[in-house]
Amino acid sequence: MKISWNWLNEYCRIPLSAEEAAERLTVTGCEVEDIERPCAVLRGLKVARIEDIGLHPDRNDLYIVDLHTGEAPARCVTAAKNLKIGDWVPYGAPGSVIADGTVLGRRNFDSVVSEGMMLSAEELGLPGIADEVGILRLPTGFVPGDDLVRALKLDDCIMEISVTPNRGDLLSLMGLARECLGVIPGSVLAKEEIRDPAIGNDWSLTWEKLSLDDEGCPLYGLALAPAVTIEPSPIESRIRLAFSGVRSINNIVDATNLVMLITGQPLHAFDLDRLPAREITVRGAQEGERFTTLDGREHMLASGDLLITSGGVPVGLAGIMGGENSEITPETKSVAFESAFFEPLRVSRTARRLGIGTEASYRFSRGVDPSRVLPTLSCLADYLLAKTGQRVERDVRVTRTRQWEKRTVALTRKKMDRILLWDDMKEASALLGRLGLEEAGGNEERLEFRIPTARADLSIEEDLIEEVGRLRGYDLVPSRIPPLLRGTGKRGDEVEAHSRIRIAAISRGYLEVIAYSFIHPKWAEWLRLPVEDPRAHGFALSNPISQDQSVMRTTLLPGLLQALQTNLRSGWKDPLRLFEVGRIFLPPEGQGEEHREALRMAGVVWNGKERRGLYGESMKDDILSVKADIMALCESRDRKSTRLNSSHTDIS
């Protein structure tokens, strides 16, 4: 995840440099992988206003532009056709430097000298902020000669943070601000929590209902913007999206993405006039149902997938991507905004199976904060009104089937002292309080803490001790020698059996092989397995390495035979004995059961192509010598009976 350092400091004032803060975050478990300054190369660029535009006297494809730069007037020659008198533009005078390191100078265009150049978004190193082809036009409100980097707040650095799967709360500015407050002493929250919306049905447009027909969505909120104008976002918003690695689309979609980056709660916008009906239903998909997403790709769904439907027609793949049939277009006039809680496991499974990775699925898969689902719609309404002038209805329609309560977890002095060798409960409470954990009662020996709904990773006492340890600093935990164990460890039965069988097989002259669990789909046919044999029906992989490795093995023989074949093709001519101990994957025995995994052993014996030994044919392996090997394996497990179970042993 990419985070703008300047933007983060609007939510939490951090008394350190970006590099110092990154080091502190990394040692406390929130790894900062990289710090990038995307506009660090820019030098000497200014804001200028166009005073006059005229055609080049000798070339019809060029224009002469006179600029007010705050100092001496400047003249530039350009082929851009998107400019008019009074526009504000980025200007690079001779001697200034653009994003690719080019130092600008004067250039002669058929008797007209261009003094430096006006700049496009690409020449600033931010192609994603362009809203049209040509020179980047800036909003009004500047003074000619203003430093462009400071005026557009390009003097920023981007922190790329690696977020572990259990810390979905860090996937937002507000979540990371709370983390900085906890791990960086002296940090101060600069903005308060977002407000709850008004819940009601007072909309200016008619609406039928919201229905939740699947337990995978226990909370769903819908806000309405009855009259919108689709246009490019303000340049400040486009720059912040570019710094966060998100593509700018239009003012409505960009608003949902910016608010998602702030709160961590993904939002989705529906074109209200393109919905099949004035109702929304969340339901499970039917097996084999098809749906076309915003990127134009058609997907075949499974019964575990979640769908957003309107009038019975799917309009969104819940938590992942909206549908092509309800996307925001330049003709959109009214918009419905969705904010919901979807079960992380359901979203994760669907996203991985369909191969769709989006900012929304990334967050939903790690778990969003249910307490922010509805307040995020208020944040969106405030942003749209303040930045774009678009109005959102005051009331939010809500349907829920579940309530979330803050759980409590106990922290005891005894266990904390045993793990951290430190027992200051008062200081531990202060450390946890910086993360938003509130005391809910207790005494000097045992404290109860109320856990915020955002911290789904905190559920047992050891979790609290870990939080105390990382905030206080693991370097403060004294070193100690581990205590003497009371006895020797003992290997489990399966490990012991594996070890004895390996020793017995190796002592009989066998070499161990470790093969892939994936095999060619035709191995069942090549081994002449009957159709009624479960081993003839392997599981096909949805994303195989290759066609030759597209089915899970139901027997160990394919890997052993391939190993033997590889050795023979490499020129091996002597006798060869191979074995493998590994798992096979069999189809379920009954309806509704899951697949079966079983640990098996198999071996192959090859007599070789040449036999020039003293005893010749008498030393070749046959069924009796293989039988003796199997009896030796049985005896290694203290089994006196030599009766073999064919379903557990493969012999070649």
Phi, psi and omega in degrees: 000136179258135182230131174285128181295317179296320180294319178299322181288347172288337181257335178211115179283117186251121185277034180226163172286166180301320181293319179292319178295321179297320179295319180292318178297320183294315183288344178259011171106355177250089191289125173264110186280329185202151172235121185238140174245092189296336184243023184293336184282335186298133180218136170072014182276146184229168171264131181229157177245137181282122180264327183202150177225133177214162178286148174295136183296335185245348183225126182282347182265004181236153178236149175254125185241126174263131187242144169262111186252008181091343178235234178286144177302149180232151179236132179234150173252132183215156174258358182293138183250008185261013186257154174214164181297134181098349178293148173258133186222156170286138183227133175247111179285165175305132182099346178280166186236134178258183193299325182275008178090000180291132175268120185283153179213202176261143181220139182267122176249087178050063174082355176247124182270127176263121182268095185073210181199154167279152194243146172268173178297322180296324180287344172272355181085011181228069183299336183289347182269358180289136177248001178198167179279135177120208180289143178286118177266133185261159175289168177282176177105001178265173173245131179307131181097356176302142175295122187296318183298317178287322183297321181263005180058045178272353179279068188230161172234150184249124177262124176262117189249133176267113184258126179289155185301337182269002182241058177297340179293343181274358184272043178197161176295318181293321178292318180290326176298318178296321178296316179298322178300325181280320190260345181245103180303140180093352179287148182225129176294130184260343180228144181280168176297151181288154186275158174284145178278168172278125182263124181183187184239015184277085178246149179284342177251150180290145179212138185273295185196166168238131182228139175245103183258009180220137182290351177290349176230095182272353182211129182216127178238148182223128176245157186234131168247101191288336182216108182235159173238122182275122181205173177295150177290158172304149185298328177299319179293319180296322179293318180294323176295317180298317178295334180268002178078023181244136182282135176282137182240297174201176187298327182284308180295321179298324179297318179296322180289320179295317179293325175299318179295329180284311188261338185087357181262113178296144177236161175220143181248128175253138169288111187299324182285344180263353176293138180300332180208163178274057177203155178232133175230132174259122182218167174282146179286154174272146180302124179086359178294144183250147181210137180256121183273176184304330182278007177083005181267136177267135183236142173266122187266162177243170186294340180274354182282153179253135181238143167262124183236157175222121184062028181084355182259128178297133178234359179192146174265107194307126176078001186235297184200146177283175181264155179295335186278358180222020183287160178282128180237169177301341181268359183298135181245332179217147190226140170251130183254128181259135169222122188213167172248121177244141182300126185305317184296322180295315180295316182298315181297316181295315182298318180289320181293321181273351180070035180249118176244113180234166176300324180292310181296326178300319181281315180298324181295332180265354177095119176265166181278113182298335181286349180255000183301309182278317177302333178298328177293326174294318178299320179295316180298318179296318181295313182299319181291318184285321188263329186236352180077007180275135184259137176247139179305146183295317184280146175242129177275134187225140170228134180217153175236007185207148174244144178251128175248146176291124179276161178245143178229139183268147173234125181251145179298320186298312182288322179297320179293323180293327183268315185260353185056041183203136189225025180280095184292327180295315179292323178298320178296321179295320179296314181292329178296330178293340177267003179092009177274124184259141174293135180240023179120174179129196181217194183293336182263338185209123180242142174259137179237137177270123188267129176299148180296340179290335185262072178292346182278352181256108183223342181227169184300322181299329177296318179294320179296321177297319178298316178299316181297316183286328178288320179287327180116117179296338180291345179271354177283120183298147176284147178207153178277133179302143180294158179292130178290146183283340181197174180280153177287160181232132179285148179291166183299318182293318179295319180296317179297317179300316182297315182294319180294319178300314181298317181296317181294318181293323179293338178270006176095013179269147175253136182278138179242142172238109185252166176296152174276358182253137183228173177287141182297344183266006182297325178299321178290318181293328178275359178058042177283133180294156184298326182283350179285126179303333181289352179274359185230084180275162179278129177277138179279142179282334181222071187287158175296317178201172179295329180287348180228056187249001182228139176288138185290141174253356176209156181275350186299321180304316180295321179292317180293324177293321177297318178297316180298319179299317179294318181293320179291339178276359176105006180289131182236347182280167176302152183214134177235126182232150174213160176214142170244120183196179182265145173242162187233112186249151178293160180296151180280326182231171180293134177085354179274160177269170179296161181249138173245137182220145177271125184230163173231139178216157179211157174229148179234131180236128185277351178090161181268339180232142178220090183254017180290170184296325186260358171057232186297336185292343182264000180288145177288145174218189184298329181287320179292324177293322177299320178297322177297317181294320177297323178295322177295319178296319181292334178294339177258016179062033178257116183282331182283138178258009177292129187254142173266111187294337181286348181248356184227130175249126183235132173235000000 
